Amino acid sequence: METITPGGSPAILNTKVYGHRLVYLDNAATTQKPQQVIDTLTDYYLTLNSNIHRGAHYLAATATERYEQVRAQVAQFIHAAESREIVFTRGTTESINLVASSLSRTWKDSPSSDNDTAEVIVSGMEHHSNIVPWQLAGAKLRVIPFSDEGVLNLDAYRQLFTEKTRLVACTHVSNTLGTVNPVEEITAIAHAHGVPVLIDGAQAVAHMPVDMQAIDCDFYCFSGHKMYAPMGVGVMYGRASILDTLPPYQGGGEMIKDVTFERTTYNDIPFRFEAGTPSVGDVLGLGSAIDFMQAIGLDHIALHEEELLRYALQRLAEVPGIRFIGTAPHKAGVVSFLLGDAHPYDVGTLLDKLGIAVRTGHHCTQPVMDRYGIPGTVRASFACYTTAADIDALADALLRIAPMLQ
């Protein structure tokens, strides 16, 4: 269970925190960047910086070619049918907002639909970014309940569909509970009702192979910064047959074919949804991050993190008063817990003084916390560079601070 990263762990992990080696266990919030990703960003700004698509000069043409190569690379990475199904965004949040804004406008335009009563089915473990956009779109949310262990109730899910159901929006992996949801089955059930599906894949793509053909969802959203790429870049995969019918999300350059003061003709997909100057360097960094993960192998990463999770649950169970939140049998590398009656923030602060970085709070999943009747949790989350020594450091630190919090 030592590091499996080619060329060693990211350099930032050599940082000293209050005299201790940094133990970084906040990967569900953001991952650290391998050197090759940093080098890609540096190389772009040193040798290639240019706006793309509309320039006739060498820099513009070369940057455009590399940018579009990454689009094709992402399509291959998630097994999309074609590269025009890949829309670059700033991250998962913008991707979901894009779908909510554009798709809900088709609900309003439909003569058979009353947008005031349009319904979206979501799971009870969604991140706020897969709740609030649907509320902004005017939809009523119908919620799939989950058990104390953190497992969705699919029988209850089947009962939520009505003639007003317009979409199912569900997380692939819960950022708080670590539950890996059965997204293939969730999608198949929705499609049997003629309802499209959006999957929030932010916590999945860095941890396991993801296949759009197998899942068969209509939209899949994820962020670069959670998969070793820079912040500020993400992906919205959309089925081409649906994207072709959607109005644009924002207006500006690149998303048009023709503009007059009387009317505008919109561009083809995916460019219709990519208004303005994109974050070219960050997109190239995303491509480099995919290279990094594929050099290790997604299956190898998944196995590594499964072993870490088993070891973490074993070691952390030694800590008096620990209570795990989310114990589903199929989990990703996330452990959420409480320590006795201590507030999560107090636990996180003491761990920080020992060089251990964890996340505390509600993790943008307040409905989950309400479900358990707690203010938040301490969350330790893993990546391919996490080691058994990191788990030992966390467990030993909790054993040390537990008596202070009694």
N, C-alpha and C positions, 0 to 999 in steps of 0.2 A: 504493500500500500504506500510505497514511496512515490515521489513525483513521477509522472509519466510524460512530462512535457519535454519535447525535443529541444535540446540546447539549454535545458535548465529552466527554472522558474523565472517569472518576471522579476526584473531587477528591484522593483519597489518592495518586494518581500524581504529584501536585505535590510530594510529600514529598522532602526532601533526606536522603540517607543518607551519612554520613561526608563531607559536602561535595559529593557527587555527586547528580545527579538520580536518582530511583528508576527502575530498569528492572525492571518486574515480569514475570517469566517463570515463575511458579509457579501458573499458572491451573488445571492439572490437580488441584492440591491444593485450591484455592478461588479463586473469582473475586472481583474487587473490585466494589463495589456502586454502580450509577449513582444519581444524586441522587434520581430519582423513587422508587426503592425505599426509600431512607432517609426521604424525605418521607412515604411511605405508612406506614411504621412509626411515625414521629413523630405523624402525624395520628391514627392509631388510638389511641395511648396518651394523646394530649391530648384527644380529642373523643369516643371511642367505646368505650373500654375496658370490656368486660363479658364475662361468660361467656355461652356461646351455647346455643341449642336449648331451654332449659327456662325462660327468663325471660319474664315477661309485660310487662316495661317496654320503653320505646323503645330504650334502648341495646342491650339483649339482642336485641330483634327485628331491629334494624338490623345489628348485628354478625353475627347468624345469616344474614341475607339475603346480606350481602357474602361471608361465608365459603362459603356454598353456591354463590354465583355463581362463585367461583374454582374450585370443584370442576367445575362445568360448563365453565369456561374451559380447565382442564387437559384434560378429556375431548376438547374440540374441538382443542386444541393437538396432542395425540398421536393424534387420530382414533380414539378409543375409541368403541364403539358406543353407550354410554350413560354418564351421569355416575355412576351407582351402581357402576361398575367402578373408580372412583378412590377409593383409601383414602389418607388423609393419615397420614404417619409422621414420624419424626425425620430420616430420610434413607435412603440406599440400604441401609446396614447393617441398620437396623431392618426395612426392607421385606423383605430376604432372610430375616432371622431369623423374621419373621412367617410367611412362606410355609413355611419349613423346619419350624417348630414345629407349625403347623396341619396342613400337608399330611402330615407324617410320622405324625401321630396317625391319619390315615385308613389309612395302611399298616399300622399296628399293629392296627387294628380289622378289617381285611379278613381273612376266614377263609382266603383263598388266598395270603396273603402272610406271610412270615417276616421281621419287621423287622430281625433280626440280619443278614440277607443281602440286604436291599434295596440296590439299586445306583443311584447317581446318576452320570451322565456329565458331566464338567466338562472345560473346555479346560486345557491346560498353562499358559496365561497369565492365569489368574484372580487377582483380588485376594483377599486372605485372607478378606474378608467373603463371598465366594462359594465358599469351601472349608470354613472352620471350622463354619458353621451346619449343613452336611450331615453333618459328622463328629459334631457334638453330637446330631444326629437319629438317629445310629446307622447311617448308610448307609456302604457301601463305595464309594469313589470310583474310577471308571474314567476315565482321562485321555486326551484327544485330544492327540496330539503335534503339535509345530510345527517348521518348518524353521529353519535358521540365520537366514534372512531375517525370520522371524516370521510365517510363513503356516501356518495350520492344515492338517493332513493329513486331508482329508475322506474319502479312501478308508479310512484307519485308523479314522476315526470310525464309518463304516458297520459296521465289524466289532465294535464295542464293545457292541452291543445284545444282551441276553440276556432270558430270561423273567423275570429279577429286576430289570430296569431300570424304575425308577419315575419318573425325571425326567432331562431334560437341562438343565444350568445353564451358561450361556455369556455371556461379556462381549461387548457390541456393539463397543466400542472398547477396546483394551488401554491401561491407564493408564501402562504402562511402555514398550511397544514402539510405541504409536500405531497398531497394525494395526486396520483396520476389517474386522471379520469378516463373512462372508456369512450374516447371521442369517436371512434368508428361506430359504436353502437348508438351513441347519442345522435350522430349524424343520420344513420340509417332510419331511426325512429322518426326524426323530423322530416326526412325526405318522403317517408311513407305517408305523411300528412301534406306533402307538397310545400313544405316550409324550408327556406334556405337556412344555412348554418354558418355562423362566424365562430372561429376558435381563436382564443387568446393564447398564443404559443410562446409568450415571453420567457416562461420558465422551463420550456421544453427543448428548444432548438440547440442549446449548448450541452445538453445532457443525454440525448438519445437520438437515434435516427428518426427523421420525420418525413412522411411520404404523403403528398397530397392525393395521389391516386388511391392509396389504401384508406386514408381517412375519408376522402370524397367530400370534404366540406366545400363551401362556396367562397368563404373568406378565411384567411389565416394571417394573423398579425404577430410581428415580433420586433425586438429591438436589438441593434448591434451591440450596445454596450453591455448587455448581459451574455454575450457570446464572444468576448475577448476583442471586440471591435471598438472604435471610438464612440463617444457619446455624440448624439445629434444625428444619427442615421438609423433608419428602421425600414421595415418591409411590410407592405400590405399585398398579400397574394389574393387575387380575385379570379374566379372563373371567368374566362373571356366572354362567354355568352351572356353573363350578367353585367360585367363591366361595360360592355358595348351599349347597354341600355341605360346606364346611369349618367346623370348630369354631373358636371365638374364640381369639385369641392371648393376651389378658389379660382379667382380670375387673375390673369396677368400674362406675362410672356410664356412662350413655349406651349401653353395649353390651347392655342388657337391655330386655325388654318387661315382665317381671313377676318379682319376687323374693319368695320366702318362705324360711323356715328349712328347708323340706323340699326345695325345688327352685327352679331359675331357668329362665325362658324367655328365649332370646336374641333380640336385635333383628335386623331385616333388614339386608342389606348396603347400604351400606358401614359402617353404624354399629356393626355387630357387632364390627368390628375397630378401633374407635376409642375404647377405654376411657379415661375420665377427661377432665380439662380439656385441650383441645388448645391448641397455640400459635397462637392466632387471628391475632395481629399478623403473625407470620411467614408464615402462609398468605396473608394479604392482600399481603404483600411478594412472595410467589411470583407472585401474579397480576400485580403491577406489573412484575416481571421479565419475564414472558411478553409483556406489552405492549411493553416495551423491545426485546426481541428481534424481535418481529413488526414493529415500526416500521422496523427495519433490513431485515428479511427473512432467513429462515434460509438461503435459497439464496445471498444476498449474503454472509452470514457465512461459509458454507462456501467460497465462491470466494476471499474475502479470505484465509482461513487456508490454503488450498491454495497461493496465491501466496506467502504468508509462508514456508511449509514449503519450497517450491522454492528460495526466496532464501536461507533459513537453511542448507540443505544445501550450497548453492554457496559461501556465505561461510565457513562453518565448516570446509569441506574445505581452506581455506587454512592452517589451524592445524596445525603439525607434530605428529605423534604422535597425532592424534585418531582415535578408533575409534568408529564408530556401532554402537549395539546396537538392532536392529530396522530392517530396510530393506525391508519389504514394499512392493509396488507401490501398494497402496491404504492410505494412512495418513492419520490426522488430524494436527492441529498439535502433535505431540509429537516432540522430538528427545532421545533418550537417548544418552549418549556417555561414553567414558573418555578421559583425556588421558595418554598414555604409561603409565607404571607408577604414576602418582600416585593416591593414594586419593581417591575421589569427595568425601569430606568436606573434604579439604585444598583441592581445586579450588573447591568451593562457598564455603569460608571466604574465600579470596582474592577471589573474584568479589564477595562481599558487601562487602568493603572498598572496592570500586569502585562500589558502589551497585546491583549486579545481584543480584536475588533469583531463585535457582533452587532446585530440590529435589535433595537427595542421599540416597543410601541404597538400600534394597531396595524402597522404594515399596509396602510391604505385598504384595510378590509374590516372596517368597523362593524358591519353586520356579522362577521365571524365572531368577533369579540362579544357582541351582544348575545349571540347564540350560546356561548359558554359562560356568559355573565362575568367577564373579566375585563380589565382595562387594556390589556395588551399582553404580549409575551416577549421573552428573550428568544431570538432566532439565530441559530448557527446554520450557515448554508455553505455547501461545498463546491469545489471546482476540480478540474483535472490536476491542478498543482497542489491541492490539499493532500496532506500526508497523515499517517497515523500519529506522528509526533505532534501534529497540530491538535488532534483530538485529545491526546494525552495532556497537552498543555491546558486545554479547556477544562477537562475533568479535574486535573490537579488544582487549577485555580478555583473552581467551584468548591472543591473540598476544603480549600483554604479559607474562602470567604463565607461559606455557609454558617459557621458559628457566629460571625459578626452580624448576621442578619436575623438571628433568632429573637 
